[in-house]
């Protein structure tokens, strides 16, 4: 996992615990391009679609 984001977005993702190598699980996608909820270890995080698109993932 990595980021295709500027410094501010990258910093925000790191603050949320979304760091390279962490396993993310998508729990819920809101309709109409709404936010999504991802599970990171034992926490749930709500991400807007804009910032979520900046996360580069690898399916496992």
N, CA and C atoms as a LAMMPS dump frame, in Angstrom:
ITEM: TIMESTEP
0
ITEM: NUMBER OF ATOMS
180
ITEM: BOX BOUNDS ff ff ff
-5.0000000000000000e+02 5.0000000000000000e+02
-5.0000000000000000e+02 5.0000000000000000e+02
-5.0000000000000000e+02 5.0000000000000000e+02
ITEM: ATOMS id mol type element x y z
1 1 1 N 0.838 -1.169 0
2 1 2 C 0 0 0
3 1 3 C 0.886 1.235 0
4 2 1 N 0.424 2.248 -0.669
5 2 2 C 1.139 3.512 -0.713
6 2 3 C 0.147 4.636 -0.953
7 3 1 N 0.655 5.801 -1.307
8 3 2 C -0.19 6.966 -1.511
9 3 3 C 0.167 7.665 -2.81
10 4 1 N -0.847 8.198 -3.467
11 4 2 C -0.66 9.1 -4.594
12 4 3 C -1.294 10.417 -4.16
13 5 1 N -0.637 11.067 -3.186
14 5 2 C -1.239 12.231 -2.548
15 5 3 C -0.186 13.279 -2.243
16 6 1 N -0.66 14.497 -2.058
17 6 2 C 0.219 15.578 -1.639
18 6 3 C 0.561 15.46 -0.162
19 7 1 N 1.368 16.359 0.31
20 7 2 C 1.851 16.317 1.698
21 7 3 C 0.718 16.362 2.721
22 8 1 N -0.262 17.235 2.518
23 8 2 C -1.352 17.372 3.5
24 8 3 C -2.209 16.12 3.563
25 9 1 N -2.57 15.575 2.408
26 9 2 C -3.389 14.361 2.389
27 9 3 C -2.616 13.182 2.959
28 10 1 N -1.355 13.087 2.599
29 10 2 C -0.518 11.998 3.099
30 10 3 C -0.39 12.077 4.621
31 11 1 N -0.186 13.275 5.137
32 11 2 C -0.083 13.466 6.583
33 11 3 C -1.375 13.054 7.281
34 12 1 N -2.507 13.423 6.698
35 12 2 C -3.816 13.071 7.283
36 12 3 C -4.003 11.561 7.307
37 13 1 N -3.665 10.884 6.222
38 13 2 C -3.798 9.43 6.171
39 13 3 C -2.908 8.769 7.221
40 14 1 N -1.709 9.261 7.381
41 14 2 C -0.802 8.715 8.39
42 14 3 C -1.36 8.928 9.794
43 15 1 N -1.974 10.079 10.049
44 15 2 C -2.586 10.352 11.353
45 15 3 C -3.726 9.384 11.649
46 16 1 N -4.416 8.95 10.61
47 16 2 C -5.53 8.013 10.775
48 16 3 C -5.06 6.57 10.934
49 17 1 N -3.766 6.35 10.824
50 17 2 C -3.236 4.993 10.958
51 17 3 C -3.122 4.252 9.649
52 18 1 N -3.352 4.956 8.548
53 18 2 C -3.235 4.35 7.23
54 18 3 C -1.795 4.545 6.781
55 19 1 N -0.986 3.539 7.064
56 19 2 C 0.445 3.608 6.786
57 19 3 C 0.82 2.491 5.821
58 20 1 N 1.878 2.673 5.06
59 20 2 C 2.305 1.61 4.142
60 20 3 C 2.49 0.284 4.886
61 21 1 N 1.922 -0.763 4.311
62 21 2 C 2.037 -2.104 4.879
63 21 3 C 0.857 -2.529 5.732
64 22 1 N 0.003 -1.579 6.123
65 22 2 C -1.146 -1.924 6.954
66 22 3 C -2.221 -2.59 6.086
67 23 1 N -2.995 -3.485 6.696
68 23 2 C -4.078 -4.166 5.98
69 23 3 C -5.372 -3.395 6.213
70 24 1 N -6.012 -2.998 5.115
71 24 2 C -7.3 -2.304 5.162
72 24 3 C -8.39 -3.247 4.701
73 25 1 N -9.541 -3.158 5.33
74 25 2 C -10.7 -3.926 4.882
75 25 3 C -11.853 -2.945 4.703
76 26 1 N -12.449 -2.946 3.52
77 26 2 C -13.599 -2.077 3.273
78 26 3 C -14.814 -2.71 3.929
79 27 1 N -15.439 -1.969 4.837
80 27 2 C -16.607 -2.473 5.556
81 27 3 C -17.91 -1.998 4.93
82 28 1 N -17.914 -0.738 4.462
83 28 2 C -19.155 -0.198 3.905
84 28 3 C -18.848 0.903 2.911
85 29 1 N -19.565 0.87 1.802
86 29 2 C -19.488 1.92 0.782
87 29 3 C -20.833 2.638 0.756
88 30 1 N -20.823 3.931 0.957
89 30 2 C -22.061 4.702 0.878
90 30 3 C -22.425 4.9 -0.591
91 31 1 N -23.71 4.93 -0.894
92 31 2 C -24.119 5.144 -2.285
93 31 3 C -23.838 6.569 -2.749
94 32 1 N -23.917 6.763 -4.047
95 32 2 C -23.797 8.082 -4.678
96 32 3 C -22.473 8.773 -4.35
97 33 1 N -21.395 8.021 -4.427
98 33 2 C -20.043 8.55 -4.185
99 33 3 C -19.86 9.122 -2.781
100 34 1 N -20.607 8.578 -1.844
101 34 2 C -20.465 8.99 -0.446
102 34 3 C -19.224 8.373 0.174
103 35 1 N -19.046 8.579 1.468
104 35 2 C -17.849 8.077 2.141
105 35 3 C -17.839 6.56 2.253
106 36 1 N -16.682 6.03 2.64
107 36 2 C -16.58 4.606 2.895
108 36 3 C -15.98 4.393 4.269
109 37 1 N -16.3 3.259 4.859
110 37 2 C -15.761 2.892 6.161
111 37 3 C -14.771 1.769 5.941
112 38 1 N -13.552 1.957 6.444
113 38 2 C -12.534 0.92 6.349
114 38 3 C -12.121 0.508 7.751
115 39 1 N -11.763 -0.745 7.876
116 39 2 C -11.27 -1.287 9.132
117 39 3 C -9.754 -1.378 9.044
118 40 1 N -9.081 -0.827 10.047
119 40 2 C -7.626 -0.865 10.138
120 40 3 C -7.303 -1.466 11.493
121 41 1 N -6.76 -2.669 11.483
122 41 2 C -6.49 -3.4 12.715
123 41 3 C -7.779 -3.466 13.522
124 42 1 N -7.895 -2.803 14.664
125 42 2 C -9.113 -2.902 15.476
126 42 3 C -9.95 -1.623 15.44
127 43 1 N -9.677 -0.735 14.503
128 43 2 C -10.388 0.544 14.416
129 43 3 C -11.1 0.687 13.079
130 44 1 N -12.201 1.424 13.103
131 44 2 C -12.909 1.785 11.878
132 44 3 C -12.648 3.255 11.583
133 45 1 N -12.445 3.562 10.303
134 45 2 C -12.158 4.927 9.87
135 45 3 C -13.086 5.265 8.714
136 46 1 N -13.671 6.454 8.754
137 46 2 C -14.525 6.935 7.665
138 46 3 C -13.68 7.828 6.768
139 47 1 N -13.692 7.509 5.478
140 47 2 C -12.919 8.275 4.497
141 47 3 C -13.839 8.799 3.406
142 48 1 N -13.628 10.039 3.016
143 48 2 C -14.316 10.561 1.847
144 48 3 C -13.743 9.91 0.601
145 49 1 N -14.525 9.865 -0.444
146 49 2 C -14.06 9.213 -1.679
147 49 3 C -12.828 9.893 -2.259
148 50 1 N -12.724 11.212 -2.115
149 50 2 C -11.581 11.938 -2.667
150 50 3 C -10.266 11.474 -2.079
151 51 1 N -10.194 11.402 -0.76
152 51 2 C -8.946 10.977 -0.125
153 51 3 C -8.746 9.47 -0.273
154 52 1 N -9.844 8.715 -0.311
155 52 2 C -9.729 7.262 -0.483
156 52 3 C -9.108 6.919 -1.837
157 53 1 N -9.39 7.721 -2.85
158 53 2 C -8.834 7.473 -4.183
159 53 3 C -7.324 7.67 -4.231
160 54 1 N -6.768 8.32 -3.224
161 54 2 C -5.331 8.581 -3.188
162 54 3 C -4.538 7.439 -2.558
163 55 1 N -5.256 6.436 -2.053
164 55 2 C -4.592 5.287 -1.437
165 55 3 C -4.374 4.23 -2.511
166 56 1 N -3.143 3.792 -2.647
167 56 2 C -2.803 2.739 -3.609
168 56 3 C -2.763 1.43 -2.835
169 57 1 N -3.612 0.486 -3.221
170 57 2 C -3.706 -0.776 -2.484
171 57 3 C -3.351 -1.961 -3.367
172 58 1 N -3.122 -3.064 -2.708
173 58 2 C -2.848 -4.329 -3.376
174 58 3 C -3.804 -5.356 -2.783
175 59 1 N -4.611 -5.986 -3.617
176 59 2 C -5.576 -6.967 -3.136
177 59 3 C -4.843 -8.205 -2.639
178 60 1 N -5.26 -8.688 -1.451
179 60 2 C -4.654 -9.907 -0.896
180 60 3 C -5.701 -10.972 -0.697
